[in-house]
């Protein structure tokens, strides 16, 4: 009664008015179901003749809701697959030149020749504007990352990596780019 009349009770001064919860959107599945029902109703009302722009907006909105729903279902992955050049530049901060004795192609050949245990997975990647088959390595695995680091350090420390690769027979067959 005192609250209704606006009277103050000294014993209840610390009484806070109830806070209203912040409005929240329903889950994407429910919004999608509502959207589909609204599209059906609108199609019935217009005899199936929707403005093409309105129809496209409905499709875009439905696609966005599906994407939001699917994104929530996906579990994040901690995997990190990189080519040896990407690993050297991103993870180790090395600048791998496009030409010279310590260039990109020789680095990849070095790893495949002297460290084949690090992996043999290949993916098609864009290399200098051209799609090419590239060896990629499981950089999320500590042993692979350590092996790549060791291989890259050895490569850059070697005075003549081309001679070492020739001696190991690395150029006897067509090498695959390892960007």
C-alpha positions in Angstrom: 0.0 0.0 0.0 2.9 2.4 0.8 4.4 1.7 -2.6 1.2 2.6 -4.3 0.8 5.9 -2.3 4.5 6.7 -2.7 5.2 6.8 1.0 8.7 6.1 2.2 9.4 3.5 4.8 12.8 4.1 6.3 13.3 0.4 6.8 12.7 -0.4 3.1 14.9 2.4 1.6 17.2 -0.2 0.0 14.2 -1.7 -1.8 15.0 -1.7 -5.6 12.2 -1.6 -8.1 12.0 -4.9 -10.1 14.1 -4.7 -13.2 12.5 -5.8 -16.5 14.5 -8.4 -18.4 16.1 -7.2 -21.6 14.2 -8.3 -24.7 15.8 -11.2 -26.6 15.2 -12.7 -30.0 13.8 -16.2 -30.1 16.2 -18.9 -31.3 17.0 -19.0 -35.1 15.0 -22.2 -35.6 11.9 -20.5 -34.2 12.5 -17.3 -36.3 13.0 -19.4 -39.4 9.7 -21.3 -38.8 7.9 -17.9 -38.3 9.4 -16.6 -41.5 8.4 -19.6 -43.5 4.9 -19.3 -42.2 4.8 -15.6 -43.0 6.0 -16.3 -46.6 3.3 -18.9 -47.0 0.6 -16.5 -45.8 1.9 -13.7 -48.0 1.9 -16.0 -51.0 -1.7 -17.0 -50.3 -2.7 -13.4 -49.9 -1.1 -12.3 -53.2 -1.9 -15.4 -55.2 1.7 -16.4 -55.4 2.7 -13.1 -57.1 5.4 -11.6 -54.9 7.5 -8.6 -55.8 10.9 -10.1 -56.9 12.7 -7.8 -54.5 10.6 -8.8 -51.6 11.0 -12.5 -52.5 14.8 -12.0 -52.6 14.7 -10.4 -49.2 12.8 -13.3 -47.8 15.3 -15.8 -49.3 18.3 -13.8 -48.0 16.8 -13.5 -44.5 16.1 -17.3 -44.4 19.6 -18.0 -45.6 21.1 -15.8 -42.9 18.9 -17.6 -40.3 20.0 -21.0 -41.5 23.7 -19.9 -41.5 23.3 -18.6 -37.9 21.7 -21.9 -36.8 24.4 -24.0 -38.5 27.2 -21.8 -37.1 26.0 -22.6 -33.6 26.0 -26.3 -34.3 29.6 -26.3 -35.5 32.3 -27.1 -33.0 35.4 -25.0 -33.3 38.5 -26.7 -34.6 41.9 -26.2 -33.2 43.6 -27.6 -36.3 46.0 -25.5 -38.2 47.3 -26.7 -41.5 50.0 -24.6 -43.2 52.5 -24.9 -46.0 56.1 -24.7 -44.9 56.6 -21.2 -46.3 53.4 -19.9 -44.5 54.7 -21.5 -41.3 58.1 -19.9 -41.7 56.7 -16.5 -42.4 53.7 -16.5 -40.0 54.9 -18.5 -37.1 58.6 -17.8 -37.2 58.7 -14.4 -38.7 61.1 -15.4 -41.5 61.0 -13.7 -44.9 61.3 -16.5 -47.5 62.5 -14.9 -50.8 60.9 -15.7 -54.2 64.4 -16.3 -55.7 67.9 -17.1 -54.7 69.6 -20.1 -53.0 67.2 -19.9 -50.0 64.0 -19.4 -51.9 60.5 -20.8 -51.4 60.6 -23.9 -53.6 63.9 -25.0 -52.1 62.6 -24.7 -48.6 59.7 -27.0 -49.4 62.0 -29.5 -51.1 64.3 -29.3 -48.1 61.5 -30.3 -45.7 60.1 -33.1 -47.9 63.6 -34.5 -48.5 65.1 -34.3 -45.0 61.9 -34.4 -42.9 59.4 -36.6 -44.7 58.0 -37.9 -41.3 56.4 -34.5 -40.8 53.6 -35.3 -43.2 52.5 -35.9 -46.8 49.1 -34.2 -47.0 48.6 -32.1 -50.1 46.0 -29.5 -50.8 45.3 -27.2 -53.7 46.3 -23.7 -52.8 46.7 -20.4 -54.6 50.5 -19.8 -55.1 51.5 -16.6 -56.9 48.1 -16.4 -58.5 48.0 -20.0 -59.7 46.2 -23.0 -58.1 48.8 -25.6 -57.3 49.2 -28.7 -55.2 51.0 -27.8 -52.0 52.2 -29.9 -49.1 50.6 -28.8 -45.8 51.6 -29.7 -42.3 49.6 -30.2 -39.1 51.1 -27.2 -37.3 48.7 -27.6 -34.4 50.7 -30.7 -33.4 53.7 -29.7 -31.2 56.0 -32.4 -32.7 55.2 -31.2 -36.3 55.7 -27.6 -35.4 59.0 -28.4 -33.7 60.1 -30.4 -36.7 59.2 -27.7 -39.1 61.0 -25.1 -36.9 64.2 -27.3 -36.9 64.0 -27.9 -40.6 63.5 -24.2 -41.4 66.4 -23.1 -39.1 68.7 -25.7 -40.7 67.7 -24.6 -44.2 68.5 -20.9 -43.5 71.7 -21.8 -41.7 73.0 -24.0 -44.5 75.6 -22.2 -46.7 74.4 -23.9 -49.9 71.1 -25.7 -49.6 70.9 -26.4 -53.3 74.1 -28.5 -53.2 72.8 -30.4 -50.2 69.5 -31.1 -52.0 71.2 -32.2 -55.2 73.5 -34.5 -53.2 70.4 -36.0 -51.5 68.8 -36.6 -54.9 65.9 -34.2 -54.3 65.8 -32.9 -57.9 65.6 -36.3 -59.6 61.8 -35.9 -60.0 59.4 -33.0 -60.4 59.0 -31.3 -57.0 55.6 -30.0 -55.7 55.4 -26.3 -54.6 55.1 -26.0 -50.9 53.9 -22.4 -50.2 
